[in-house]
């Protein structure tokens, strides 16, 4: 291989790695993709202090409706809420947990659209998982003293289940991945 081809291959490889990193970052931030565009993450960060319930407590509360397969705090239509997707008997639901009491406030079936597609991918990842989403969150927080979990979404990476956990350290949101094996 000539020196010029080797340099081109090196530049091309670096570009591919940078693109892959960008795609991975975008995937982590997709956890908040359905938040109101005009409010976004800033509104979420401002309202997190009002939540007396942790994400882990929300996952536990939602278990009465099925297996939790993802969860996140979000601002939707100007309203701050804790949303957990669950699976039970081949059906999916979005469970809204009250952020102050920790009780289930509303359950809506997920039957079509992007939410249904996301739920199908999440249950596939959880089927391969050996630990719960709550355990993945606890591991992520263990490495980030004082952080609070804001969202958790499982996926399959190279055939292995992982959870994208978004943490809030009091100032900013940070995405991390935890293996579910």
N, CA and C atoms as an extended XYZ file, in Angstrom:
543
Properties=species:S:1:pos:R:3:atomname:S:1:resname:S:1:resid:I:1 pbc="F F F"
N         0.845       -1.164        0.000 N   UNK     1
C         0.000        0.000        0.000 CA  UNK     1
C         0.900        1.240        0.000 C   UNK     1
N         0.565        2.184       -0.852 N   UNK     2
C         1.389        3.387       -0.922 CA  UNK     2
C         1.121        4.282        0.279 C   UNK     2
N         2.048        5.171        0.534 N   UNK     3
C         1.923        6.098        1.669 CA  UNK     3
C         0.656        6.957        1.539 C   UNK     3
N         0.361        7.386        0.319 N   UNK     4
C        -0.820        8.215        0.084 CA  UNK     4
C        -2.099        7.435        0.406 C   UNK     4
N        -2.187        6.179       -0.014 N   UNK     5
C        -3.359        5.350        0.273 CA  UNK     5
C        -3.481        5.087        1.773 C   UNK     5
N        -2.345        4.886        2.438 N   UNK     6
C        -2.376        4.658        3.878 CA  UNK     6
C        -2.904        5.896        4.597 C   UNK     6
N        -2.485        7.082        4.165 N   UNK     7
C        -2.973        8.318        4.784 CA  UNK     7
C        -4.469        8.472        4.547 C   UNK     7
N        -4.911        8.183        3.307 N   UNK     8
C        -6.328        8.280        2.991 CA  UNK     8
C        -7.135        7.305        3.849 C   UNK     8
N        -6.627        6.074        3.982 N   UNK     9
C        -7.310        5.068        4.801 CA  UNK     9
C        -7.394        5.524        6.252 C   UNK     9
N        -6.324        6.155        6.745 N   UNK    10
C        -6.329        6.655        8.121 CA  UNK    10
C        -7.337        7.772        8.311 C   UNK    10
N        -7.409        8.699        7.363 N   UNK    11
C        -8.367        9.805        7.438 CA  UNK    11
C        -9.789        9.270        7.323 C   UNK    11
N       -10.001        8.341        6.395 N   UNK    12
C       -11.320        7.749        6.223 CA  UNK    12
C       -11.748        7.011        7.494 C   UNK    12
N       -10.829        6.261        8.074 N   UNK    13
C       -11.135        5.541        9.319 CA  UNK    13
C       -11.494        6.494       10.443 C   UNK    13
N       -10.755        7.585       10.561 N   UNK    14
C       -11.050        8.585       11.598 CA  UNK    14
C       -12.416        9.215       11.362 C   UNK    14
N       -12.764        9.484       10.105 N   UNK    15
C       -14.063       10.065        9.784 CA  UNK    15
C       -15.190        9.095       10.133 C   UNK    15
N       -14.977        7.824        9.833 N   UNK    16
C       -15.997        6.819       10.161 CA  UNK    16
C       -16.184        6.728       11.675 C   UNK    16
N       -15.089        6.726       12.425 N   UNK    17
C       -15.185        6.688       13.889 CA  UNK    17
C       -15.891        7.916       14.433 C   UNK    17
N       -15.581        9.086       13.896 N   UNK    18
C       -16.229       10.320       14.350 CA  UNK    18
C       -17.725       10.271       14.058 C   UNK    18
N       -18.089        9.766       12.875 N   UNK    19
C       -19.496        9.647       12.516 CA  UNK    19
C       -20.214        8.676       13.454 C   UNK    19
N       -19.563        7.549       13.745 N   UNK    20
C       -20.151        6.558       14.654 CA  UNK    20
C       -20.345        7.153       16.045 C   UNK    20
N       -19.379        7.923       16.494 N   UNK    21
C       -19.508        8.568       17.809 CA  UNK    21
C       -20.665        9.552       17.811 C   UNK    21
N       -20.816       10.308       16.722 N   UNK    22
C       -21.911       11.263       16.614 CA  UNK    22
C       -23.252       10.551       16.628 C   UNK    22
N       -23.352        9.454       15.898 N   UNK    23
C       -24.591        8.678       15.875 CA  UNK    23
C       -24.884        8.139       17.283 C   UNK    23
N       -23.880        7.634       17.964 N   UNK    24
C       -24.074        7.134       19.328 CA  UNK    24
C       -24.544        8.230       20.260 C   UNK    24
N       -23.971        9.421       20.131 N   UNK    25
C       -24.374       10.547       20.966 CA  UNK    25
C       -25.812       10.923       20.671 C   UNK    25
N       -26.166       10.945       19.397 N   UNK    26
C       -27.532       11.272       19.021 CA  UNK    26
C       -28.501       10.242       19.589 C   UNK    26
N       -28.091        8.984       19.596 N   UNK    27
C       -28.952        7.937       20.158 CA  UNK    27
C       -29.195        8.137       21.638 C   UNK    27
N       -28.160        8.556       22.364 N   UNK    28
C       -28.335        8.827       23.786 CA  UNK    28
C       -29.303        9.978       23.997 C   UNK    28
N       -29.189       11.008       23.195 N   UNK    29
C       -30.047       12.171       23.363 CA  UNK    29
C       -31.454       11.932       22.836 C   UNK    29
N       -31.658       10.853       22.093 N   UNK    30
C       -32.984       10.549       21.588 CA  UNK    30
C       -33.948       10.226       22.717 C   UNK    30
N       -33.439        9.996       23.899 N   UNK    31
C       -34.293        9.723       25.046 CA  UNK    31
C       -35.253       10.877       25.292 C   UNK    31
N       -34.857       12.095       24.874 N   UNK    32
C       -35.700       13.263       25.077 CA  UNK    32
C       -36.287       13.772       23.774 C   UNK    32
N       -36.272       12.957       22.735 N   UNK    33
C       -36.666       13.427       21.409 CA  UNK    33
C       -38.118       13.854       21.337 C   UNK    33
N       -39.006       13.296       22.167 N   UNK    34
C       -40.399       13.683       22.036 CA  UNK    34
C       -40.802       14.777       23.013 C   UNK    34
N       -39.849       15.358       23.703 N   UNK    35
C       -40.153       16.513       24.536 CA  UNK    35
C       -40.544       17.672       23.643 C   UNK    35
N       -41.331       18.595       24.174 N   UNK    36
C       -41.701       19.767       23.390 CA  UNK    36
C       -40.446       20.447       22.878 C   UNK    36
N       -40.418       20.703       21.581 N   UNK    37
C       -39.238       21.308       20.991 CA  UNK    37
C       -38.982       22.693       21.549 C   UNK    37
N       -40.052       23.431       21.858 N   UNK    38
C       -39.852       24.781       22.346 CA  UNK    38
C       -39.368       24.795       23.790 C   UNK    38
N       -39.552       23.721       24.519 N   UNK    39
C       -39.105       23.672       25.904 CA  UNK    39
C       -37.828       22.853       26.037 C   UNK    39
N       -37.822       21.638       25.519 N   UNK    40
C       -36.628       20.807       25.496 CA  UNK    40
C       -36.034       20.491       26.845 C   UNK    40
N       -34.735       20.206       26.821 N   UNK    41
C       -34.031       19.768       28.021 CA  UNK    41
C       -33.930       20.851       29.084 C   UNK    41
N       -33.911       22.134       28.688 N   UNK    42
C       -33.819       23.214       29.679 CA  UNK    42
C       -35.037       23.195       30.596 C   UNK    42
N       -36.220       23.010       30.029 N   UNK    43
C       -37.439       22.950       30.831 CA  UNK    43
C       -37.407       21.733       31.743 C   UNK    43
N       -36.901       20.634       31.236 N   UNK    44
C       -36.793       19.424       32.039 CA  UNK    44
C       -35.874       19.653       33.235 C   UNK    44
N       -34.715       20.219       32.976 N   UNK    45
C       -33.748       20.469       34.049 CA  UNK    45
C       -34.346       21.382       35.111 C   UNK    45
N       -35.072       22.414       34.687 N   UNK    46
C       -35.690       23.352       35.636 CA  UNK    46
C       -36.721       22.664       36.519 C   UNK    46
N       -37.399       21.657       35.974 N   UNK    47
C       -38.503       21.020       36.708 CA  UNK    47
C       -38.097       19.783       37.499 C   UNK    47
N       -36.893       19.299       37.302 N   UNK    48
C       -36.476       18.081       37.999 CA  UNK    48
C       -36.527       18.228       39.518 C   UNK    48
N       -36.282       19.420       40.023 N   UNK    49
C       -36.319       19.645       41.465 CA  UNK    49
C       -37.685       19.395       42.073 C   UNK    49
N       -38.731       19.507       41.274 N   UNK    50
C       -40.095       19.293       41.763 CA  UNK    50
C       -40.412       17.804       41.954 C   UNK    50
N       -39.631       16.937       41.352 N   UNK    51
C       -39.888       15.496       41.448 CA  UNK    51
C       -39.397       14.971       42.792 C   UNK    51
N       -40.314       14.433       43.556 N   UNK    52
C       -39.959       13.831       44.839 CA  UNK    52
C       -39.721       12.331       44.690 C   UNK    52
N       -39.988       11.827       43.499 N   UNK    53
C       -39.875       10.406       43.183 CA  UNK    53
C       -38.667       10.207       42.274 C   UNK    53
N       -37.908        9.158       42.533 N   UNK    54
C       -36.778        8.836       41.657 CA  UNK    54
C       -37.272        8.028       40.458 C   UNK    54
N       -36.447        7.957       39.437 N   UNK    55
C       -36.777        7.133       38.276 CA  UNK    55
C       -36.945        5.677       38.700 C   UNK    55
N       -36.082        5.206       39.604 N   UNK    56
C       -36.183        3.838       40.084 CA  UNK    56
C       -37.527        3.587       40.769 C   UNK    56
N       -38.005        4.543       41.553 N   UNK    57
C       -39.304        4.399       42.217 CA  UNK    57
C       -40.427        4.373       41.176 C   UNK    57
N       -40.278        5.159       40.119 N   UNK    58
C       -41.261        5.150       39.044 CA  UNK    58
C       -41.314        3.808       38.337 C   UNK    58
N       -40.142        3.211       38.117 N   UNK    59
C       -40.102        1.883       37.500 CA  UNK    59
C       -40.806        0.865       38.393 C   UNK    59
N       -40.573        0.945       39.693 N   UNK    60
C       -41.220        0.026       40.642 CA  UNK    60
C       -42.733        0.213       40.632 C   UNK    60
N       -43.200        1.462       40.655 N   UNK    61
C       -44.643        1.730       40.646 CA  UNK    61
C       -45.306        1.187       39.393 C   UNK    61
N       -44.614        1.249       38.272 N   UNK    62
C       -45.194        0.811       36.997 CA  UNK    62
C       -45.293       -0.704       36.875 C   UNK    62
N       -44.601       -1.436       37.740 N   UNK    63
C       -44.588       -2.903       37.639 CA  UNK    63
C       -45.974       -3.517       37.751 C   UNK    63
N       -46.924       -2.823       38.365 N   UNK    64
C       -48.290       -3.352       38.456 CA  UNK    64
C       -48.949       -3.433       37.076 C   UNK    64
N       -48.395       -2.715       36.099 N   UNK    65
C       -48.932       -2.728       34.742 CA  UNK    65
C       -48.125       -3.611       33.790 C   UNK    65
N       -47.022       -4.193       34.280 N   UNK    66
C       -46.189       -5.048       33.450 CA  UNK    66
C       -44.713       -4.805       33.711 C   UNK    66
N       -43.876       -5.432       32.909 N   UNK    67
C       -42.425       -5.277       33.047 CA  UNK    67
C       -42.007       -3.911       32.515 C   UNK    67
N       -41.323       -3.101       33.336 N   UNK    68
C       -40.815       -1.828       32.824 CA  UNK    68
C       -39.742       -2.087       31.762 C   UNK    68
N       -39.897       -1.443       30.592 N   UNK    69
C       -38.925       -1.641       29.518 CA  UNK    69
C       -38.194       -0.346       29.164 C   UNK    69
N       -38.617        0.778       29.732 N   UNK    70
C       -37.904        2.051       29.619 CA  UNK    70
C       -38.610        3.064       30.512 C   UNK    70
N       -37.921        4.147       30.787 N   UNK    71
C       -38.548        5.186       31.597 CA  UNK    71
C       -37.789        6.490       31.487 C   UNK    71
N       -38.522        7.598       31.661 N   UNK    72
C       -37.871        8.906       31.611 CA  UNK    72
C       -38.770        9.981       32.199 C   UNK    72
N       -38.117       10.984       32.761 N   UNK    73
C       -38.797       12.216       33.098 CA  UNK    73
C       -38.858       13.008       31.803 C   UNK    73
N       -39.968       13.706       31.568 N   UNK    74
C       -40.109       14.477       30.344 CA  UNK    74
C       -41.052       15.650       30.562 C   UNK    74
N       -40.985       16.585       29.642 N   UNK    75
C       -41.945       17.678       29.590 CA  UNK    75
C       -42.693       17.504       28.275 C   UNK    75
N       -43.986       17.224       28.398 N   UNK    76
C       -44.808       17.004       27.210 CA  UNK    76
C       -46.035       17.898       27.301 C   UNK    76
N       -46.231       18.684       26.253 N   UNK    77
C       -47.333       19.654       26.213 CA  UNK    77
C       -47.311       20.547       27.450 C   UNK    77
N       -46.102       20.944       27.852 N   UNK    78
C       -45.930       21.844       28.983 CA  UNK    78
C       -46.058       21.191       30.349 C   UNK    78
N       -46.320       19.894       30.373 N   UNK    79
C       -46.525       19.195       31.648 CA  UNK    79
C       -45.326       18.296       31.957 C   UNK    79
N       -44.820       18.417       33.182 N   UNK    80
C       -43.709       17.603       33.657 CA  UNK    80
C       -44.270       16.261       34.122 C   UNK    80
N       -43.672       15.162       33.643 N   UNK    81
C       -44.190       13.845       34.001 CA  UNK    81
C       -43.096       12.791       33.982 C   UNK    81
N       -43.401       11.668       34.595 N   UNK    82
C       -42.534       10.494       34.584 CA  UNK    82
C       -43.253        9.423       33.775 C   UNK    82
N       -42.680        9.077       32.636 N   UNK    83
C       -43.273        8.127       31.705 CA  UNK    83
C       -42.483        6.824       31.727 C   UNK    83
N       -43.183        5.712       31.893 N   UNK    84
C       -42.554        4.391       31.871 CA  UNK    84
C       -43.302        3.526       30.866 C   UNK    84
N       -42.567        2.915       29.939 N   UNK    85
C       -43.158        1.949       29.027 CA  UNK    85
C       -43.087        0.583       29.704 C   UNK    85
N       -44.203       -0.157       29.599 N   UNK    86
C       -44.253       -1.501       30.169 CA  UNK    86
C       -44.730       -2.494       29.108 C   UNK    86
N       -44.415       -3.756       29.355 N   UNK    87
C       -44.854       -4.844       28.483 CA  UNK    87
C       -45.508       -5.919       29.343 C   UNK    87
N       -46.646       -6.422       28.859 N   UNK    88
C       -47.347       -7.481       29.587 CA  UNK    88
C       -48.224       -8.242       28.598 C   UNK    88
N       -48.012       -9.542       28.520 N   UNK    89
C       -48.839      -10.377       27.651 CA  UNK    89
C       -48.783       -9.973       26.179 C   UNK    89
N       -47.632       -9.524       25.724 N   UNK    90
C       -47.484       -9.134       24.325 CA  UNK    90
C       -48.036       -7.757       23.998 C   UNK    90
N       -48.499       -7.038       25.003 N   UNK    91
C       -49.046       -5.692       24.797 CA  UNK    91
C       -48.162       -4.677       25.531 C   UNK    91
N       -48.191       -3.448       25.030 N   UNK    92
C       -47.382       -2.376       25.603 CA  UNK    92
C       -48.272       -1.270       26.149 C   UNK    92
N       -47.774       -0.615       27.193 N   UNK    93
C       -48.478        0.522       27.781 CA  UNK    93
C       -47.485        1.609       28.151 C   UNK    93
N       -47.991        2.842       28.150 N   UNK    94
C       -47.242        3.950       28.733 CA  UNK    94
C       -47.887        4.244       30.068 C   UNK    94
N       -47.102        4.125       31.124 N   UNK    95
C       -47.582        4.359       32.474 CA  UNK    95
C       -47.042        5.712       32.919 C   UNK    95
N       -47.951        6.618       33.271 N   UNK    96
C       -47.541        7.915       33.788 CA  UNK    96
C       -47.605        7.850       35.306 C   UNK    96
N       -46.455        8.102       35.918 N   UNK    97
C       -46.335        8.035       37.372 CA  UNK    97
C       -46.299        9.456       37.914 C   UNK    97
N       -47.103        9.738       38.937 N   UNK    98
C       -47.113       11.054       39.563 CA  UNK    98
C       -45.741       11.334       40.167 C   UNK    98
N       -45.146       12.449       39.804 N   UNK    99
C       -43.769       12.778       40.210 CA  UNK    99
C       -43.635       13.147       41.679 C   UNK    99
N       -44.751       13.403       42.353 N   UNK   100
C       -44.664       13.741       43.777 CA  UNK   100
C       -45.104       12.605       44.685 C   UNK   100
N       -46.136       11.858       44.272 N   UNK   101
C       -46.629       10.778       45.132 CA  UNK   101
C       -46.032        9.415       44.790 C   UNK   101
N       -45.591        9.230       43.544 N   UNK   102
C       -45.064        7.943       43.120 CA  UNK   102
C       -46.137        6.942       42.744 C   UNK   102
N       -47.377        7.389       42.660 N   UNK   103
C       -48.482        6.502       42.306 CA  UNK   103
C       -48.770        6.602       40.815 C   UNK   103
N       -49.300        5.510       40.259 N   UNK   104
C       -49.675        5.500       38.853 CA  UNK   104
C       -50.832        6.473       38.660 C   UNK   104
N       -50.636        7.436       37.762 N   UNK   105
C       -51.652        8.449       37.489 CA  UNK   105
C       -52.502        8.092       36.275 C   UNK   105
N       -51.886        7.434       35.286 N   UNK   106
C       -52.594        7.141       34.043 CA  UNK   106
C       -51.883        6.011       33.311 C   UNK   106
N       -52.653        5.184       32.635 N   UNK   107
C       -52.102        4.107       31.811 CA  UNK   107
C       -52.739        4.210       30.432 C   UNK   107
N       -51.885        4.278       29.410 N   UNK   108
C       -52.368        4.370       28.033 CA  UNK   108
C       -51.782        3.224       27.218 C   UNK   108
N       -52.598        2.496       26.460 N   UNK   109
C       -52.047        1.432       25.607 CA  UNK   109
C       -51.200        2.034       24.481 C   UNK   109
N       -50.160        1.311       24.111 N   UNK   110
C       -49.323        1.693       22.967 CA  UNK   110
C       -49.611        0.660       21.886 C   UNK   110
N       -50.232        1.103       20.798 N   UNK   111
C       -50.663        0.151       19.772 CA  UNK   111
C       -50.126        0.436       18.376 C   UNK   111
N       -49.536        1.623       18.176 N   UNK   112
C       -49.052        1.940       16.831 CA  UNK   112
C       -48.049        3.083       16.874 C   UNK   112
N       -47.458        3.335       15.727 N   UNK   113
C       -46.577        4.482       15.570 CA  UNK   113
C       -45.180        4.267       16.131 C   UNK   113
N       -44.484        5.384       16.291 N   UNK   114
C       -43.104        5.355       16.765 CA  UNK   114
C       -42.976        4.778       18.176 C   UNK   114
N       -43.961        5.069       19.029 N   UNK   115
C       -43.923        4.526       20.385 CA  UNK   115
C       -43.991        3.004       20.369 C   UNK   115
N       -44.828        2.454       19.496 N   UNK   116
C       -44.954        0.997       19.382 CA  UNK   116
C       -43.651        0.386       18.873 C   UNK   116
N       -43.063        1.003       17.864 N   UNK   117
C       -41.788        0.527       17.312 CA  UNK   117
C       -40.697        0.574       18.379 C   UNK   117
N       -40.650        1.659       19.147 N   UNK   118
C       -39.663        1.784       20.219 CA  UNK   118
C       -39.886        0.712       21.282 C   UNK   118
N       -41.140        0.481       21.658 N   UNK   119
C       -41.454       -0.530       22.674 CA  UNK   119
C       -41.038       -1.921       22.210 C   UNK   119
N       -41.230       -2.228       20.938 N   UNK   120
C       -40.817       -3.533       20.409 CA  UNK   120
C       -39.303       -3.713       20.519 C   UNK   120
N       -38.544       -2.686       20.185 N   UNK   121
C       -37.080       -2.763       20.286 CA  UNK   121
C       -36.647       -2.886       21.748 C   UNK   121
N       -37.337       -2.188       22.625 N   UNK   122
C       -36.983       -2.217       24.050 CA  UNK   122
C       -37.274       -3.577       24.671 C   UNK   122
N       -38.384       -4.201       24.338 N   UNK   123
C       -38.684       -5.516       24.900 CA  UNK   123
C       -37.716       -6.556       24.360 C   UNK   123
N       -37.266       -6.398       23.120 N   UNK   124
C       -36.271       -7.323       22.565 CA  UNK   124
C       -34.966       -7.229       23.353 C   UNK   124
N       -34.568       -6.020       23.700 N   UNK   125
C       -33.348       -5.844       24.493 CA  UNK   125
C       -33.531       -6.409       25.895 C   UNK   125
N       -34.694       -6.174       26.494 N   UNK   126
C       -34.928       -6.664       27.852 CA  UNK   126
C       -35.047       -8.183       27.896 C   UNK   126
N       -35.469       -8.799       26.795 N   UNK   127
C       -35.543      -10.264       26.743 CA  UNK   127
C       -34.151      -10.873       26.858 C   UNK   127
N       -33.143      -10.160       26.396 N   UNK   128
C       -31.758      -10.650       26.474 CA  UNK   128
C       -31.043      -10.179       27.744 C   UNK   128
N       -31.684       -9.305       28.495 N   UNK   129
C       -31.051       -8.730       29.690 CA  UNK   129
C       -31.038       -9.723       30.848 C   UNK   129
N       -29.983       -9.627       31.647 N   UNK   130
C       -29.872      -10.455       32.847 CA  UNK   130
C       -30.045       -9.632       34.123 C   UNK   130
N       -30.027       -8.307       33.987 N   UNK   131
C       -30.272       -7.436       35.138 CA  UNK   131
C       -31.391       -6.462       34.784 C   UNK   131
N       -32.007       -5.894       35.786 N   UNK   132
C       -33.129       -4.977       35.583 CA  UNK   132
C       -32.640       -3.577       35.231 C   UNK   132
N       -33.566       -2.776       34.753 N   UNK   133
C       -33.243       -1.374       34.476 CA  UNK   133
C       -32.867       -0.641       35.764 C   UNK   133
N       -33.536       -0.986       36.870 N   UNK   134
C       -33.200       -0.350       38.156 CA  UNK   134
C       -31.759       -0.658       38.550 C   UNK   134
N       -31.322       -1.890       38.346 N   UNK   135
C       -29.934       -2.245       38.663 CA  UNK   135
C       -28.953       -1.499       37.762 C   UNK   135
N       -29.306       -1.345       36.491 N   UNK   136
C       -28.446       -0.594       35.566 CA  UNK   136
C       -28.332        0.862       36.005 C   UNK   136
N       -29.434        1.437       36.442 N   UNK   137
C       -29.418        2.820       36.931 CA  UNK   137
C       -28.536        2.926       38.172 C   UNK   137
N       -28.704        1.988       39.095 N   UNK   138
C       -27.895        2.018       40.325 CA  UNK   138
C       -26.407        1.937       40.012 C   UNK   138
N       -26.034        1.107       39.037 N   UNK   139
C       -24.623        1.012       38.643 CA  UNK   139
C       -24.137        2.326       38.036 C   UNK   139
N       -24.960        2.938       37.208 N   UNK   140
C       -24.580        4.208       36.574 CA  UNK   140
C       -24.419        5.305       37.619 C   UNK   140
N       -25.314        5.349       38.572 N   UNK   141
C       -25.242        6.375       39.619 CA  UNK   141
C       -24.058        6.115       40.535 C   UNK   141
N       -23.718        4.851       40.744 N   UNK   142
C       -22.583        4.510       41.596 CA  UNK   142
C       -21.293        5.155       41.135 C   UNK   142
N       -21.176        5.383       39.848 N   UNK   143
C       -19.978        6.007       39.303 CA  UNK   143
C       -20.107        7.514       39.165 C   UNK   143
N       -21.217        8.079       39.608 N   UNK   144
C       -21.448        9.517       39.470 CA  UNK   144
C       -22.096       10.040       40.753 C   UNK   144
N       -21.284       10.281       41.754 N   UNK   145
C       -21.781       10.713       43.070 CA  UNK   145
C       -22.669       11.941       42.951 C   UNK   145
N       -23.823       11.883       43.611 N   UNK   146
C       -24.748       13.003       43.630 CA  UNK   146
C       -25.622       13.121       42.392 C   UNK   146
N       -25.488       12.217       41.450 N   UNK   147
C       -26.280       12.290       40.213 CA  UNK   147
C       -27.658       11.669       40.420 C   UNK   147
N       -28.561       12.072       39.566 N   UNK   148
C       -29.927       11.559       39.580 CA  UNK   148
C       -30.244       11.023       38.188 C   UNK   148
N       -30.856        9.849       38.131 N   UNK   149
C       -31.237        9.271       36.840 CA  UNK   149
C       -32.465        9.997       36.305 C   UNK   149
N       -32.401       10.362       35.033 N   UNK   150
C       -33.474       11.085       34.376 CA  UNK   150
C       -34.155       10.200       33.343 C   UNK   150
N       -33.421        9.242       32.781 N   UNK   151
C       -34.008        8.361       31.788 CA  UNK   151
C       -33.187        7.108       31.605 C   UNK   151
N       -33.850        6.046       31.161 N   UNK   152
C       -33.173        4.775       30.870 CA  UNK   152
C       -33.890        4.098       29.713 C   UNK   152
N       -33.111        3.739       28.687 N   UNK   153
C       -33.671        3.065       27.526 CA  UNK   153
C       -32.743        1.921       27.127 C   UNK   153
N       -33.269        0.695       27.074 N   UNK   154
C       -32.446       -0.440       26.653 CA  UNK   154
C       -32.389       -0.571       25.138 C   UNK   154
N       -31.324       -1.190       24.669 N   UNK   155
C       -31.188       -1.491       23.244 CA  UNK   155
C       -30.214       -2.652       23.100 C   UNK   155
N       -30.124       -3.171       21.901 N   UNK   156
C       -29.153       -4.219       21.604 CA  UNK   156
C       -28.001       -3.590       20.830 C   UNK   156
N       -26.781       -3.795       21.303 N   UNK   157
C       -25.576       -3.327       20.611 CA  UNK   157
C       -24.717       -4.534       20.333 C   UNK   157
N       -24.497       -4.811       19.066 N   UNK   158
C       -23.718       -5.972       18.661 CA  UNK   158
C       -24.265       -7.247       19.308 C   UNK   158
N       -25.597       -7.331       19.422 N   UNK   159
C       -26.248       -8.507       19.977 CA  UNK   159
C       -26.283       -8.573       21.494 C   UNK   159
N       -25.748       -7.553       22.161 N   UNK   160
C       -25.713       -7.534       23.628 CA  UNK   160
C       -26.630       -6.433       24.154 C   UNK   160
N       -27.407       -6.734       25.210 N   UNK   161
C       -28.292       -5.712       25.759 CA  UNK   161
C       -27.522       -4.676       26.587 C   UNK   161
N       -27.811       -3.409       26.333 N   UNK   162
C       -27.225       -2.304       27.085 CA  UNK   162
C       -28.341       -1.313       27.409 C   UNK   162
N       -28.114       -0.540       28.445 N   UNK   163
C       -29.065        0.511       28.799 CA  UNK   163
C       -28.375        1.856       28.678 C   UNK   163
N       -28.993        2.758       27.945 N   UNK   164
C       -28.532        4.141       27.907 CA  UNK   164
C       -29.191        4.835       29.093 C   UNK   164
N       -28.366        5.279       30.013 N   UNK   165
C       -28.854        5.926       31.224 CA  UNK   165
C       -28.446        7.391       31.154 C   UNK   165
N       -29.418        8.281       31.300 N   UNK   166
C       -29.135        9.710       31.315 CA  UNK   166
C       -29.185       10.168       32.762 C   UNK   166
N       -28.101       10.804       33.183 N   UNK   167
C       -27.967       11.283       34.553 CA  UNK   167
C       -27.941       12.808       34.573 C   UNK   167
N       -28.421       13.376       35.660 N   UNK   168
C       -28.356       14.817       35.888 CA  UNK   168
C       -27.508       15.032       37.123 C   UNK   168
N       -26.417       15.783       36.974 N   UNK   169
C       -25.487       15.986       38.082 CA  UNK   169
C       -25.734       17.286       38.846 C   UNK   169
N       -26.872       17.921       38.605 N   UNK   170
C       -27.185       19.184       39.252 CA  UNK   170
C       -26.966       20.367       38.332 C   UNK   170
N       -26.227       20.131       37.233 N   UNK   171
C       -25.961       21.211       36.290 CA  UNK   171
C       -26.228       20.812       34.840 C   UNK   171
N       -25.917       19.571       34.503 N   UNK   172
C       -26.063       19.146       33.113 CA  UNK   172
C       -26.488       17.685       33.021 C   UNK   172
N       -26.999       17.331       31.843 N   UNK   173
C       -27.368       15.954       31.562 CA  UNK   173
C       -26.165       15.251       30.956 C   UNK   173
N       -25.982       13.990       31.352 N   UNK   174
C       -24.863       13.207       30.838 CA  UNK   174
C       -25.362       11.798       30.553 C   UNK   174
N       -25.061       11.299       29.354 N   UNK   175
C       -25.469        9.952       28.960 CA  UNK   175
C       -24.334        8.971       29.208 C   UNK   175
N       -24.702        7.796       29.683 N   UNK   176
C       -23.745        6.724       29.900 CA  UNK   176
C       -24.413        5.414       29.499 C   UNK   176
N       -23.608        4.394       29.239 N   UNK   177
C       -24.169        3.087       28.911 CA  UNK   177
C       -23.783        2.072       29.978 C   UNK   177
N       -24.743        1.221       30.281 N   UNK   178
C       -24.514        0.153       31.247 CA  UNK   178
C       -24.905       -1.176       30.599 C   UNK   178
N       -24.044       -2.184       30.685 N   UNK   179
C       -24.428       -3.499       30.153 CA  UNK   179
C       -25.569       -4.072       30.979 C   UNK   179
N       -26.449       -4.794       30.321 N   UNK   180
C       -27.564       -5.445       31.007 CA  UNK   180
C       -27.332       -6.937       31.168 C   UNK   180
N       -26.073       -7.359       30.984 N   UNK   181
C       -25.743       -8.778       31.108 CA  UNK   181
C       -25.076       -9.043       32.434 C   UNK   181
